[in-house]
Every structure is written in C-alpha cells, then in structure tokens.
Amino acid sequence: MIEREKIVYRELDETIDFEQIHELLVAAHAGNEAVDFDTTNVSKEEFLKKMGEGTVFTATYEDRLAGIMMVAPTKKKGWYVKGGCADLRFIAVYPEFAGNGIASRLISCCLGWAGDHGIKTAVWTTAYNNAAAIATAVKNGFIIVDYMKFRSVRHPSVRMARWIGVKPPAAAICKAYYLFKRTYTSIRSK
Ligand SMILES: CC(C)(COP(=O)(O)OP(=O)(O)OC[C@H]1O[C@@H](n2cnc3c(N)ncnc32)[C@H](O)[C@@H]1OP(=O)(O)O)[C@@H](O)C(=O)NCCC(=O)NCCS
C-alpha cells in the first residue's frame, strides 16, 4: 500500500540517471500495445534535446523513481496557443504507482513551472486511443483541441491544451474545431 504523503515531487537532479528514466518509460508503456510510442526508444541525447530550455519533474517513493513528466517550451503555433507554449512530454508513472494522483501532481508542477516562465499555454499530444492519458489530462483541466495523423505513427493523435492565467477559448469552439479536424483528417487519410 502506497502512502501518498511519502511521495516526493522535485525537479530532476543527479540522484536519478537516464537509465532509470528509460526503464520507467518502457515499464509504463508496456501495457498498451495498440499505441505507438517512440518515447521508449529515446536516447539520452534526444531526451535532453527535447527538454531544451525546459525541465523534468520526478516523483519518488522511498528513493525509487515512480513517475516523470517533462515541460518543454516550444514554438508551436495553433489557434489555441495564447502567449508562449510548452509541451508536456515523457509522461509516465510505473503501473504499480498508478492511481495515486502522481501524474496530476506532476502536471501541477509542470504548469507551475510554465507559469513562472511566462508561458500561457501547455499542450499534451497523445494517441487518440490512450484512454488513461486523455482521462488524466481532462481531469486536470485540459481540453481536446486538435486531431492529427503523424506520418511516423500508425494511429491518429489528439492534442489537448490547458491555459495558464489567461481566459480559455469557449469549450464549444474547441469542440467544433476538434470535430472539424477529425473529419478532415479521417477523409484525407483514406
Ligand atoms: C497516464 C498516466 C501517466 C496516469 O498516471 P496516474 O499517476 O495513474 O494518474 P492520476 O492518478 O493522477 O490520475 C488522474 C485521473 O486520471 C484518470 N485516469 C488515470 N488513469 C486512468 C485510466 N487507466 N483509465 C481511466 N482514467 C484514468 C482518473 O480520472 C484519475 O482521477 P481519479 O484518481 O480522481 O479517478 C499513467 O497511466 C501512465 O504512465 N500511462 C502510460 C504512459 C502513457 O501513456 N503516458 C502518456 C503518453 S502521452
């Protein structure tokens, strides 16, 4: 039984090495074979490159890594981007730690960091069928704003956005744009 109050949240430091991060990514993604994940093949160099000027938050339990999440400033453009934009990436919690609010706390750490760096929009892109990721994002105030098909990935993806300290677009506009993009993408990829 996990005692939630013993989970420690902090920015990545030298006590955690890339091997531990990689192990976590592989274990967290293992249960979802229908979803293509390039994050499990990532090298340390690519990971650091994707982090750029951003950072990684970790959750540890009795000195064991339990979860991670990266917040990385990006130049992404989109009708939903208000102010600067940051990507949430490499979101993973060990299955044995899932359901303890770890991802939710990591999201607030990332949003806090983004807000402190003047960023107004956080985006999270995931496979359209990654129910746990979508439920976690929605539970934490993200709204689905886009639907796309990347060439390198077998399945479509959805993008969700969360605004920080600015008025979000009307939910009806987000939904209308999402439905339009989903229809358009589905027709184009036939
Ligand atoms: C997605 C993931 C990070 C969620 O981590 P977590 O620490 O278990 O999430 P939380 O405990 O903060 O859950 C927050 C909310 O999300 C929802 N949720 C989380 N996992 C869910 C699941 N498997 N099915 C349905 N809803 C789920 C719940 O509503 C939950 O709120 P509740 O506890 O009040 O019911 C974790 O399942 C994971 O690592 N998945 C594999 C890796 C992955 O797919 N990452 C995203 C890639 S883009």
The ligand as an ORCA input file, in Angstrom:
! r2SCAN-3c Opt
* xyz 0 1
  C      -1.433      8.298    -17.943
  C      -0.673      8.097    -16.627
  C       0.555      8.991    -16.624
  C      -1.610      8.461    -15.453
  O      -0.838      8.421    -14.248
  P      -1.503      8.326    -12.794
  O      -0.497      8.782    -11.802
  O      -2.083      6.981    -12.606
  O      -2.684      9.393    -12.909
  P      -3.502     10.045    -11.685
  O      -3.500      9.086    -10.545
  O      -3.002     11.423    -11.456
  O      -4.968     10.091    -12.319
  C      -5.638     11.281    -12.602
  C      -7.007     10.989    -13.167
  O      -6.902     10.464    -14.485
  C      -7.881      9.441    -14.700
  N      -7.186      8.194    -15.025
  C      -5.895      7.863    -14.754
  N      -5.619      6.637    -15.239
  C      -6.763      6.199    -15.824
  C      -7.111      5.002    -16.509
  N      -6.233      3.989    -16.674
  N      -8.376      4.892    -17.004
  C      -9.275      5.879    -16.834
  N      -8.987      7.045    -16.181
  C      -7.765      7.185    -15.694
  C      -8.693      9.343    -13.445
  O      -9.850     10.147    -13.643
  C      -7.822      9.970    -12.390
  O      -8.551     10.681    -11.465
  P      -9.140      9.962    -10.124
  O      -7.975      9.331     -9.454
  O      -9.725     11.095     -9.365
  O     -10.119      8.977    -10.605
  C      -0.248      6.606    -16.445
  O      -1.374      5.793    -16.638
  C       0.830      6.147    -17.395
  O       2.034      6.246    -17.110
  N       0.435      5.607    -18.566
  C       1.399      5.012    -19.519
  C       2.259      6.046    -20.174
  C       1.472      6.987    -21.027
  O       0.579      6.582    -21.763
  N       1.818      8.273    -20.940
  C       1.222      9.323    -21.738
  C       1.885      9.369    -23.041
  S       1.455     10.823    -23.941
*
